[in-house]
């Protein structure tokens, strides 16, 4: 039985929703702009190196006729109150989308089903690994393998003190005056401590990315360990 989990609730087990068919899972569109320049052949391409959101339509139905009106209200409350949340399909349980329901839910009486209705999810461009587990590095010159299809935006917890130079492939990040722990969050482009105090002034360089495949991580300075929340992702 096809189902989806959204906001921690399963469509079939918790609400008796039957998915009519496996939904289409589109790939995101890359943002590329083209410009015509007088006196020049062809067009000039500008690639933002970013992707647009995707839309996933799930055709749903209900077979059970008991307490339909109350169930409709409960289903709508679940889908809308979850806001932007994890969306996981039963046929791909190791991957998740970051999604939000964007359509008005209209229930229609049809043959065999008491009601049918589409659920339209607006999703961030990428799929993410459901089990986003922390990788702990205790020794420099470590190798971290990215199984995703594109570079990830990790959260890196650096434990140490003083001035530290962190190297990830050909990226170098300088950290000054570290006092126990500093957090580099590449997803939100911010540097802070456990109490969310802004520490961007202590960081020099670009926020690190982990390319698809092998990544070499090393450091100099007084570092006891690194913890990497990798945020692997796929197109």
GROMACS elastic network, one bead per residue, 0.5 to 0.9 nm:
[ bonds ]
;  ai    aj funct       b0    kb
    1    12     6  0.82046   500
    1    18     6  0.76362   500
    1    19     6  0.79007   500
    1    90     6  0.83432   500
    2    12     6  0.80529   500
    2    18     6  0.71278   500
    2    19     6  0.57955   500
    2    20     6  0.82229   500
    2    21     6  0.77847   500
    2    22     6  0.72524   500
    2    89     6  0.77430   500
    2    90     6  0.60051   500
    2    91     6  0.71016   500
    3    10     6  0.69410   500
    3    11     6  0.57032   500
    3    12     6  0.57609   500
    3    13     6  0.84660   500
    3    17     6  0.76570   500
    3    18     6  0.70124   500
    3    19     6  0.62476   500
    3    88     6  0.87170   500
    3    89     6  0.61546   500
    3    90     6  0.54027   500
    3    91     6  0.81272   500
    4     9     6  0.83516   500
    4    10     6  0.58091   500
    4    11     6  0.55170   500
    4    12     6  0.76374   500
    4    19     6  0.86017   500
    4    87     6  0.69324   500
    4    88     6  0.55370   500
    4    90     6  0.57234   500
    4    91     6  0.87349   500
    5     8     6  0.60983   500
    5     9     6  0.53150   500
    5    11     6  0.60621   500
    5    12     6  0.87828   500
    5    86     6  0.77469   500
    5    87     6  0.57428   500
    5    88     6  0.50776   500
    5    89     6  0.63889   500
    5    90     6  0.77228   500
    6     9     6  0.54625   500
    6    10     6  0.65452   500
    6    11     6  0.76586   500
    6    78     6  0.86847   500
    6    79     6  0.76734   500
    6    82     6  0.75034   500
    6    85     6  0.66634   500
    6    86     6  0.57362   500
    6    88     6  0.65983   500
    6    89     6  0.88774   500
    6    99     6  0.84943   500
    7    10     6  0.84902   500
    7    78     6  0.80635   500
    7    79     6  0.80950   500
    7    81     6  0.88283   500
    7    82     6  0.53676   500
    7    83     6  0.81794   500
    7    84     6  0.82728   500
    7    85     6  0.54359   500
    7    86     6  0.58997   500
    7    87     6  0.71680   500
    8    82     6  0.88335   500
    8    85     6  0.86086   500
    8    86     6  0.76872   500
    8    87     6  0.86629   500
    9    13     6  0.81803   500
    9    14     6  0.64439   500
    9    15     6  0.85922   500
    9    78     6  0.82865   500
   10    13     6  0.54976   500
   10    14     6  0.54522   500
   10    15     6  0.73245   500
   10    16     6  0.89593   500
   10    17     6  0.88936   500
   11    14     6  0.58100   500
   11    15     6  0.54047   500
   11    16     6  0.64598   500
   11    17     6  0.53299   500
   11    18     6  0.76999   500
   11    19     6  0.87224   500
   11    75     6  0.89033   500
   12    15     6  0.54515   500
   12    18     6  0.62255   500
   12    19     6  0.84389   500
   13    16     6  0.59512   500
   13    17     6  0.79683   500
   14    17     6  0.82375   500
   15    62     6  0.87907   500
   15    71     6  0.76721   500
   15    74     6  0.83777   500
   15    75     6  0.69309   500
   16    61     6  0.86547   500
   16    62     6  0.64723   500
   16    63     6  0.77085   500
   16    64     6  0.74364   500
   17    60     6  0.63730   500
   17    61     6  0.57411   500
   17    62     6  0.52710   500
   17    63     6  0.78573   500
   18    21     6  0.89895   500
   18    59     6  0.85669   500
   18    60     6  0.55958   500
   18    61     6  0.50684   500
   18    62     6  0.59884   500
   18    63     6  0.75917   500
   19    22     6  0.72588   500
   19    23     6  0.86243   500
   19    58     6  0.70400   500
   19    59     6  0.58636   500
   19    61     6  0.63280   500
   19    62     6  0.88897   500
   20    23     6  0.88090   500
   20    58     6  0.81654   500
   20    59     6  0.56460   500
   20    60     6  0.57128   500
   20    61     6  0.68007   500
   20   116     6  0.89234   500
   21    58     6  0.79575   500
   21    59     6  0.68352   500
   21    60     6  0.83610   500
   22    58     6  0.77768   500
   22    59     6  0.84740   500
   22    91     6  0.86286   500
   23    56     6  0.70529   500
   23    57     6  0.63698   500
   23    58     6  0.55436   500
   23    59     6  0.74671   500
   24    56     6  0.67010   500
   24    57     6  0.72975   500
   24    58     6  0.82922   500
   25    54     6  0.85046   500
   25    55     6  0.81793   500
   25    56     6  0.62443   500
   25    57     6  0.86438   500
   26    54     6  0.67412   500
   26    55     6  0.75224   500
   26    56     6  0.74293   500
   27    54     6  0.71873   500
   27   125     6  0.76647   500
   27   126     6  0.82974   500
   27   235     6  0.60605   500
   28    51     6  0.59373   500
   28    52     6  0.57531   500
   28    53     6  0.63090   500
   28    54     6  0.56972   500
   28   124     6  0.87627   500
   28   125     6  0.54028   500
   28   126     6  0.74901   500
   28   235     6  0.68609   500
   29    32     6  0.88708   500
   29    50     6  0.86957   500
   29    51     6  0.55542   500
   29    52     6  0.54549   500
   29    53     6  0.77760   500
   29    54     6  0.79816   500
   29   125     6  0.82768   500
   30    47     6  0.81403   500
   30    48     6  0.80740   500
   30    49     6  0.70635   500
   30    50     6  0.59388   500
   30    52     6  0.63786   500
   31    46     6  0.87067   500
   31    47     6  0.64002   500
   31    48     6  0.58109   500
   31    49     6  0.67517   500
   31    50     6  0.56977   500
   31    51     6  0.55460   500
   31    52     6  0.67641   500
   32    45     6  0.69342   500
   32    46     6  0.57468   500
   32    48     6  0.61342   500
   32    49     6  0.77423   500
   32    50     6  0.84358   500
   33    44     6  0.82628   500
   33    45     6  0.58455   500
   33    46     6  0.50546   500
   33    47     6  0.63455   500
   33    48     6  0.79614   500
   34    43     6  0.59591   500
   34    44     6  0.55034   500
   34    46     6  0.61680   500
   34    47     6  0.86709   500
   35    42     6  0.89165   500
   35    43     6  0.54017   500
   35    44     6  0.50962   500
   35    45     6  0.65491   500
   35    46     6  0.79306   500
   36    40     6  0.78206   500
   36    41     6  0.85537   500
   36    42     6  0.71295   500
   36    44     6  0.64366   500
   37    40     6  0.56274   500
   37    41     6  0.80014   500
   37    42     6  0.82265   500
   37    43     6  0.68465   500
   37    44     6  0.73302   500
   38    41     6  0.83167   500
   40    43     6  0.76620   500
   40    44     6  0.88282   500
   41    44     6  0.89286   500
   47    50     6  0.79197   500
   48    51     6  0.83549   500
   51   124     6  0.89049   500
   51   125     6  0.61781   500
   51   126     6  0.86822   500
   52   124     6  0.76355   500
   52   125     6  0.59249   500
   53   122     6  0.68902   500
   53   123     6  0.56610   500
   53   126     6  0.83186   500
   54   121     6  0.83375   500
   54   122     6  0.60663   500
   54   123     6  0.52757   500
   54   124     6  0.64684   500
   54   125     6  0.57536   500
   54   126     6  0.86377   500
   55   120     6  0.69092   500
   55   121     6  0.57094   500
   55   123     6  0.60416   500
   55   124     6  0.88615   500
   56   119     6  0.82770   500
   56   120     6  0.58328   500
   56   121     6  0.51703   500
   56   122     6  0.66356   500
   56   123     6  0.73735   500
   57   118     6  0.65550   500
   57   119     6  0.58199   500
   57   121     6  0.63456   500
   57   122     6  0.89125   500
   58   117     6  0.85327   500
   58   118     6  0.55845   500
   58   119     6  0.51249   500
   58   120     6  0.63222   500
   58   121     6  0.80360   500
   59   116     6  0.74062   500
   59   117     6  0.61690   500
   59   119     6  0.64827   500
   59   120     6  0.87167   500
   60   115     6  0.85087   500
   60   116     6  0.56383   500
   60   117     6  0.52971   500
   60   118     6  0.57142   500
   60   119     6  0.71260   500
   61   107     6  0.86796   500
   61   113     6  0.62129   500
   61   114     6  0.74307   500
   61   115     6  0.55912   500
   61   117     6  0.61445   500
   61   118     6  0.84138   500
   62    65     6  0.77172   500
   62    68     6  0.89194   500
   62   113     6  0.57467   500
   62   114     6  0.57239   500
   62   115     6  0.55111   500
   62   116     6  0.65696   500
   62   117     6  0.88316   500
   63   112     6  0.72356   500
   63   114     6  0.54917   500
   63   115     6  0.74369   500
   64    67     6  0.85951   500
   64    68     6  0.79586   500
   64   113     6  0.80667   500
   64   114     6  0.69987   500
   65    68     6  0.58681   500
   65   113     6  0.87258   500
   65   114     6  0.61514   500
   65   115     6  0.89119   500
   66    69     6  0.88119   500
   66    71     6  0.84344   500
   67    70     6  0.55882   500
   67    71     6  0.61413   500
   67    72     6  0.86908   500
   68    71     6  0.50147   500
   68    72     6  0.60381   500
   68    73     6  0.86809   500
   68   114     6  0.84463   500
   68   115     6  0.89737   500
   69    72     6  0.51694   500
   69    73     6  0.64655   500
   69    74     6  0.87463   500
   70    73     6  0.52199   500
   70    74     6  0.62214   500
   70    75     6  0.86731   500
   71    75     6  0.60232   500
   71    76     6  0.85288   500
   72    75     6  0.51798   500
   72    76     6  0.62040   500
   72    77     6  0.85518   500
   72   107     6  0.79972   500
   73    76     6  0.52435   500
   73    77     6  0.60910   500
   73    78     6  0.86263   500
   74    77     6  0.51162   500
   74    78     6  0.62093   500
   74    79     6  0.87705   500
   75    78     6  0.51319   500
   75    79     6  0.62603   500
   75    80     6  0.86592   500
   76    79     6  0.52145   500
   76    80     6  0.60629   500
   76    81     6  0.81534   500
   76   104     6  0.89674   500
   76   105     6  0.69663   500
   77    80     6  0.54670   500
   77    81     6  0.56176   500
   77    82     6  0.81848   500
   78    81     6  0.54495   500
   78    82     6  0.60646   500
   79    82     6  0.56855   500
   79    83     6  0.73866   500
   79   100     6  0.81928   500
   79   101     6  0.64424   500
   79   119     6  0.87212   500
   80    83     6  0.56252   500
   80    84     6  0.89557   500
   80   100     6  0.78597   500
   80   101     6  0.63437   500
   80   102     6  0.83572   500
   81    84     6  0.89240   500
   82    85     6  0.62708   500
   82   100     6  0.77107   500
   82   101     6  0.85731   500
   83    99     6  0.80114   500
   83   100     6  0.54975   500
   83   101     6  0.71301   500
   84    98     6  0.65545   500
   84    99     6  0.52405   500
   84   101     6  0.78261   500
   84   123     6  0.87036   500
   85    97     6  0.81041   500
   85    98     6  0.55018   500
   85    99     6  0.54941   500
   85   100     6  0.64575   500
   86    96     6  0.61271   500
   86    97     6  0.57422   500
   86    99     6  0.62489   500
   86   100     6  0.86717   500
   86   130     6  0.88300   500
   87    95     6  0.87493   500
   87    96     6  0.54467   500
   87    97     6  0.50027   500
   87    98     6  0.61425   500
   87    99     6  0.60794   500
   87   100     6  0.85602   500
   87   121     6  0.89018   500
   87   123     6  0.87897   500
   88    91     6  0.86709   500
   88    92     6  0.70982   500
   88    93     6  0.60644   500
   88    94     6  0.80104   500
   88    95     6  0.65645   500
   88    97     6  0.65973   500
   88   130     6  0.83425   500
   89    92     6  0.54052   500
   89    93     6  0.59010   500
   89    94     6  0.89197   500
   89    95     6  0.80613   500
   89    96     6  0.76078   500
   90    93     6  0.53686   500
   92    95     6  0.59366   500
   92    96     6  0.81055   500
   93    96     6  0.74649   500
   93   130     6  0.76650   500
   94   128     6  0.84786   500
   94   129     6  0.60168   500
   94   130     6  0.53362   500
   94   131     6  0.72256   500
   95   127     6  0.60693   500
   95   128     6  0.54382   500
   95   130     6  0.52080   500
   95   131     6  0.83973   500
   95   233     6  0.87055   500
   95   234     6  0.88670   500
   96   126     6  0.86730   500
   96   127     6  0.54490   500
   96   128     6  0.51807   500
   96   129     6  0.62442   500
   96   130     6  0.57512   500
   97   123     6  0.63124   500
   97   124     6  0.68853   500
   97   125     6  0.82313   500
   97   126     6  0.67458   500
   97   127     6  0.50466   500
   97   128     6  0.63396   500
   97   129     6  0.89868   500
   98   122     6  0.84842   500
   98   123     6  0.55554   500
   98   124     6  0.56104   500
   98   125     6  0.85024   500
   98   126     6  0.80767   500
   98   127     6  0.77604   500
   98   128     6  0.82269   500
   99   121     6  0.58586   500
   99   122     6  0.55064   500
   99   124     6  0.64562   500
  100   120     6  0.82921   500
  100   121     6  0.53352   500
  100   122     6  0.53941   500
  100   123     6  0.65531   500
  101   104     6  0.85693   500
  101   119     6  0.69046   500
  101   120     6  0.57069   500
  101   122     6  0.63159   500
  101   123     6  0.88781   500
  102   119     6  0.82081   500
  102   120     6  0.60219   500
  102   121     6  0.60467   500
  102   122     6  0.63658   500
  103   106     6  0.89537   500
  103   118     6  0.84367   500
  103   119     6  0.68665   500
  103   120     6  0.57479   500
  103   121     6  0.78729   500
  104   119     6  0.83842   500
  104   120     6  0.87748   500
  105   117     6  0.66444   500
  105   118     6  0.70226   500
  105   119     6  0.68560   500
  105   120     6  0.88833   500
  106   116     6  0.82355   500
  106   117     6  0.59255   500
  106   118     6  0.77660   500
  107   114     6  0.89546   500
  107   115     6  0.55353   500
  107   116     6  0.56135   500
  107   117     6  0.51200   500
  107   118     6  0.84792   500
  108   114     6  0.79377   500
  108   116     6  0.52294   500
  108   117     6  0.64430   500
  109   113     6  0.69952   500
  109   114     6  0.55229   500
  109   116     6  0.64659   500
  110   113     6  0.55938   500
  110   114     6  0.63623   500
  110   115     6  0.59789   500
  110   116     6  0.66870   500
  111   114     6  0.74895   500
  111   115     6  0.86079   500
  112   115     6  0.87176   500
  113   116     6  0.67151   500
  123   126     6  0.79767   500
  124   127     6  0.81248   500
  125   234     6  0.89616   500
  125   235     6  0.71974   500
  126   233     6  0.60980   500
  126   234     6  0.55797   500
  126   235     6  0.52056   500
  127   232     6  0.84805   500
  127   233     6  0.53889   500
  127   234     6  0.50484   500
  127   235     6  0.63388   500
  128   131     6  0.88373   500
  128   132     6  0.82087   500
  128   148     6  0.86267   500
  128   231     6  0.67436   500
  128   232     6  0.58372   500
  128   234     6  0.64263   500
  129   132     6  0.58203   500
  129   148     6  0.87351   500
  129   231     6  0.70682   500
  129   232     6  0.58861   500
  129   233     6  0.64382   500
  129   234     6  0.84703   500
  130   133     6  0.89415   500
  132   229     6  0.67724   500
  132   230     6  0.68549   500
  132   231     6  0.61323   500
  132   232     6  0.74588   500
  133   228     6  0.84630   500
  133   229     6  0.62960   500
  133   230     6  0.75009   500
  133   231     6  0.85894   500
  134   227     6  0.61961   500
  134   228     6  0.53670   500
  134   230     6  0.69959   500
  135   144     6  0.84663   500
  135   226     6  0.81347   500
  135   227     6  0.55862   500
  135   229     6  0.64381   500
  135   230     6  0.75465   500
  136   225     6  0.70921   500
  136   226     6  0.57960   500
  136   228     6  0.63834   500
  137   140     6  0.75530   500
  137   142     6  0.70196   500
  137   217     6  0.89396   500
  137   225     6  0.56479   500
  137   226     6  0.50131   500
  137   227     6  0.62619   500
  137   228     6  0.79498   500
  138   142     6  0.85228   500
  138   223     6  0.85768   500
  138   224     6  0.66242   500
  138   226     6  0.65270   500
  138   227     6  0.88020   500
  139   142     6  0.64698   500
  139   218     6  0.80086   500
  139   219     6  0.89493   500
  139   224     6  0.84164   500
  139   225     6  0.72541   500
  139   226     6  0.86814   500
  140   217     6  0.66341   500
  140   219     6  0.58835   500
  140   220     6  0.81881   500
  140   225     6  0.88762   500
  141   216     6  0.61471   500
  141   217     6  0.53205   500
  141   219     6  0.75951   500
  142   215     6  0.81826   500
  142   216     6  0.57813   500
  142   217     6  0.52474   500
  142   218     6  0.64874   500
  143   214     6  0.64618   500
  143   215     6  0.54610   500
  143   217     6  0.62290   500
  143   218     6  0.89560   500
  144   210     6  0.84502   500
  144   213     6  0.81999   500
  144   214     6  0.58640   500
  144   215     6  0.50773   500
  144   216     6  0.65356   500
  144   217     6  0.74739   500
  145   210     6  0.86318   500
  145   211     6  0.87052   500
  145   212     6  0.75392   500
  145   213     6  0.53042   500
  145   215     6  0.61040   500
  145   216     6  0.89043   500
  146   149     6  0.82501   500
  146   150     6  0.84504   500
  146   151     6  0.77656   500
  146   152     6  0.79212   500
  146   210     6  0.68544   500
  146   211     6  0.66245   500
  146   214     6  0.62955   500
  146   215     6  0.74477   500
  146   230     6  0.81505   500
  146   232     6  0.67447   500
  146   233     6  0.89905   500
  147   150     6  0.86882   500
  147   212     6  0.63866   500
  147   213     6  0.62598   500
  147   214     6  0.88539   500
  147   232     6  0.70593   500
  147   233     6  0.83450   500
  147   234     6  0.88661   500
  148   151     6  0.72674   500
  148   152     6  0.78008   500
  148   211     6  0.86013   500
  148   212     6  0.58313   500
  148   213     6  0.77825   500
  148   232     6  0.54951   500
  148   233     6  0.51783   500
  148   234     6  0.52786   500
  148   235     6  0.85404   500
  149   211     6  0.88105   500
  149   212     6  0.59144   500
  149   213     6  0.85785   500
  149   232     6  0.85292   500
  149   233     6  0.67566   500
  149   235     6  0.65520   500
  150   210     6  0.86038   500
  150   211     6  0.64441   500
  150   212     6  0.52192   500
  150   213     6  0.89054   500
  150   232     6  0.82564   500
  150   233     6  0.66635   500
  150   234     6  0.62602   500
  150   235     6  0.74386   500
  151   209     6  0.62463   500
  151   210     6  0.52154   500
  151   212     6  0.52730   500
  151   213     6  0.88283   500
  151   232     6  0.77566   500
  151   233     6  0.75476   500
  151   234     6  0.88635   500
  152   186     6  0.87415   500
  152   187     6  0.86169   500
  152   209     6  0.57309   500
  152   210     6  0.51689   500
  152   211     6  0.65476   500
  152   212     6  0.77803   500
  152   230     6  0.67470   500
  152   231     6  0.59163   500
  152   232     6  0.54742   500
  152   233     6  0.62590   500
  153   185     6  0.77313   500
  153   186     6  0.50158   500
  153   187     6  0.51459   500
  153   188     6  0.88154   500
  153   207     6  0.84269   500
  153   208     6  0.71528   500
  153   209     6  0.52565   500
  153   210     6  0.67195   500
  153   230     6  0.69502   500
  153   231     6  0.62403   500
  153   232     6  0.78933   500
  153   233     6  0.89174   500
  154   184     6  0.81089   500
  154   185     6  0.64775   500
  154   186     6  0.56163   500
  154   187     6  0.66566   500
  154   208     6  0.73614   500
  154   209     6  0.66102   500
  154   210     6  0.71443   500
  154   228     6  0.66150   500
  154   229     6  0.55652   500
  154   231     6  0.55553   500
  154   232     6  0.81059   500
  155   183     6  0.70209   500
  155   184     6  0.56412   500
  155   186     6  0.59888   500
  155   187     6  0.72454   500
  155   208     6  0.89004   500
  155   227     6  0.82762   500
  155   228     6  0.59145   500
  155   229     6  0.50530   500
  155   230     6  0.65636   500
  155   231     6  0.78361   500
  156   182     6  0.83476   500
  156   183     6  0.57113   500
  156   184     6  0.50723   500
  156   185     6  0.64418   500
  156   186     6  0.82003   500
  156   208     6  0.87488   500
  156   226     6  0.69106   500
  156   227     6  0.57650   500
  156   229     6  0.63096   500
  156   230     6  0.81273   500
  157   181     6  0.68814   500
  157   182     6  0.59663   500
  157   184     6  0.64785   500
  157   185     6  0.86116   500
  157   225     6  0.84158   500
  157   226     6  0.56727   500
  157   228     6  0.63610   500
  157   229     6  0.82787   500
  158   178     6  0.87956   500
  158   180     6  0.82803   500
  158   181     6  0.55419   500
  158   182     6  0.52996   500
  158   183     6  0.62108   500
  158   184     6  0.79197   500
  158   223     6  0.72304   500
  158   224     6  0.81928   500
  158   225     6  0.65511   500
  158   227     6  0.67107   500
  158   228     6  0.87730   500
  159   178     6  0.83462   500
  159   179     6  0.84093   500
  159   180     6  0.56239   500
  159   182     6  0.67129   500
  159   183     6  0.88292   500
  159   222     6  0.86285   500
  159   223     6  0.58080   500
  159   224     6  0.56549   500
  159   225     6  0.54622   500
  159   226     6  0.61661   500
  159   227     6  0.82453   500
  160   163     6  0.89204   500
  160   164     6  0.81396   500
  160   178     6  0.65507   500
  160   179     6  0.68177   500
  160   180     6  0.50693   500
  160   181     6  0.60041   500
  160   182     6  0.82520   500
  160   221     6  0.81686   500
  160   222     6  0.54583   500
  160   224     6  0.54750   500
  160   225     6  0.73345   500
  160   226     6  0.89227   500
  161   164     6  0.76389   500
  161   176     6  0.86251   500
  161   177     6  0.66789   500
  161   180     6  0.55008   500
  161   181     6  0.75060   500
  161   221     6  0.79589   500
  161   222     6  0.56806   500
  161   223     6  0.67902   500
  161   224     6  0.87745   500
  162   175     6  0.81049   500
  162   176     6  0.61630   500
  162   179     6  0.67586   500
  162   180     6  0.87777   500
  162   221     6  0.73672   500
  162   222     6  0.67269   500
  162   223     6  0.89644   500
  163   174     6  0.75509   500
  163   175     6  0.56505   500
  163   177     6  0.53845   500
  163   178     6  0.64063   500
  163   220     6  0.86409   500
  163   221     6  0.62051   500
  163   222     6  0.75493   500
  164   173     6  0.83336   500
  164   174     6  0.60325   500
  164   175     6  0.50303   500
  164   176     6  0.63678   500
  164   177     6  0.82353   500
  164   178     6  0.76759   500
  164   219     6  0.70642   500
  164   220     6  0.58167   500
  164   222     6  0.67282   500
  164   223     6  0.74396   500
  165   172     6  0.68291   500
  165   173     6  0.58281   500
  165   175     6  0.61774   500
  165   176     6  0.86249   500
  165   218     6  0.85240   500
  165   219     6  0.54729   500
  165   220     6  0.52671   500
  165   221     6  0.65817   500
  166   171     6  0.82037   500
  166   172     6  0.57275   500
  166   173     6  0.50953   500
  166   174     6  0.63300   500
  166   175     6  0.76953   500
  166   217     6  0.75887   500
  166   218     6  0.61748   500
  166   220     6  0.67626   500
  166   221     6  0.87537   500
  167   170     6  0.69338   500
  167   171     6  0.56158   500
  167   173     6  0.64004   500
  167   174     6  0.87957   500
  167   208     6  0.88970   500
  167   216     6  0.79309   500
  167   217     6  0.56851   500
  167   218     6  0.51367   500
  167   219     6  0.57091   500
  167   220     6  0.85496   500
  168   171     6  0.50949   500
  168   172     6  0.64882   500
  168   173     6  0.83215   500
  168   208     6  0.69692   500
  168   209     6  0.79275   500
  168   210     6  0.77670   500
  168   215     6  0.68092   500
  168   216     6  0.57785   500
  168   218     6  0.66236   500
  168   219     6  0.86249   500
  169   172     6  0.81821   500
  169   210     6  0.84385   500
  169   211     6  0.88244   500
  169   215     6  0.59502   500
  169   216     6  0.52092   500
  169   217     6  0.65093   500
  169   218     6  0.85367   500
  170   216     6  0.88768   500
  171   205     6  0.81193   500
  171   206     6  0.76803   500
  171   207     6  0.87860   500
  171   208     6  0.68671   500
  171   209     6  0.85029   500
  172   204     6  0.85523   500
  172   205     6  0.65736   500
  172   206     6  0.78442   500
  172   208     6  0.82704   500
  173   203     6  0.69137   500
  173   204     6  0.57190   500
  173   206     6  0.67507   500
  173   207     6  0.75875   500
  173   208     6  0.77878   500
  174   202     6  0.79587   500
  174   203     6  0.56574   500
  174   205     6  0.65119   500
  175   178     6  0.67555   500
  175   182     6  0.86210   500
  175   201     6  0.89910   500
  175   202     6  0.54943   500
  175   204     6  0.64842   500
  176   201     6  0.85401   500
  176   202     6  0.50320   500
  176   203     6  0.66356   500
  176   204     6  0.83996   500
  177   202     6  0.68466   500
  178   181     6  0.64940   500
  178   182     6  0.66000   500
  178   202     6  0.76882   500
  179   182     6  0.75989   500
  181   193     6  0.65873   500
  181   194     6  0.78337   500
  182   191     6  0.72158   500
  182   192     6  0.60830   500
  182   193     6  0.51653   500
  182   194     6  0.77901   500
  182   199     6  0.77861   500
  183   190     6  0.82969   500
  183   191     6  0.55746   500
  183   192     6  0.53385   500
  183   193     6  0.57582   500
  183   194     6  0.77395   500
  183   199     6  0.85827   500
  184   189     6  0.77567   500
  184   190     6  0.63542   500
  184   192     6  0.69577   500
  184   193     6  0.89518   500
  184   203     6  0.87760   500
  184   207     6  0.71080   500
  184   208     6  0.81834   500
  185   188     6  0.58952   500
  185   189     6  0.56845   500
  185   190     6  0.53266   500
  185   191     6  0.60717   500
  185   192     6  0.82012   500
  185   207     6  0.74192   500
  185   208     6  0.86130   500
  186   190     6  0.67520   500
  186   191     6  0.85246   500
  186   206     6  0.88399   500
  186   207     6  0.52137   500
  186   208     6  0.62491   500
  186   209     6  0.71669   500
  187   190     6  0.79990   500
  187   207     6  0.87320   500
  187   231     6  0.88371   500
  188   191     6  0.89764   500
  189   206     6  0.88680   500
  189   207     6  0.64884   500
  190   198     6  0.77467   500
  190   199     6  0.80943   500
  190   200     6  0.66457   500
  190   207     6  0.81889   500
  191   196     6  0.85492   500
  191   197     6  0.84738   500
  191   198     6  0.62085   500
  191   199     6  0.51962   500
  191   201     6  0.85294   500
  191   202     6  0.82596   500
  191   203     6  0.73911   500
  191   207     6  0.89338   500
  192   195     6  0.77548   500
  192   196     6  0.52810   500
  192   197     6  0.52593   500
  192   200     6  0.69050   500
  193   196     6  0.51783   500
  193   197     6  0.55747   500
  193   198     6  0.71806   500
  193   199     6  0.70268   500
  194   197     6  0.74930   500
  196   199     6  0.86187   500
  198   201     6  0.79293   500
  199   202     6  0.54615   500
  199   203     6  0.71993   500
  200   203     6  0.53311   500
  200   204     6  0.81351   500
  201   204     6  0.77336   500
  203   206     6  0.87393   500
  204   207     6  0.89919   500
  205   208     6  0.86767   500
  206   209     6  0.89676   500
  210   213     6  0.84119   500
  210   214     6  0.84286   500
  210   215     6  0.64353   500
  210   230     6  0.78264   500
  210   232     6  0.87682   500
  211   214     6  0.72720   500
  211   215     6  0.67222   500
  212   215     6  0.81212   500
  212   232     6  0.89879   500
  219   222     6  0.88985   500
  219   223     6  0.77193   500
  220   223     6  0.75519   500
  223   226     6  0.77150   500
  229   232     6  0.88975   500
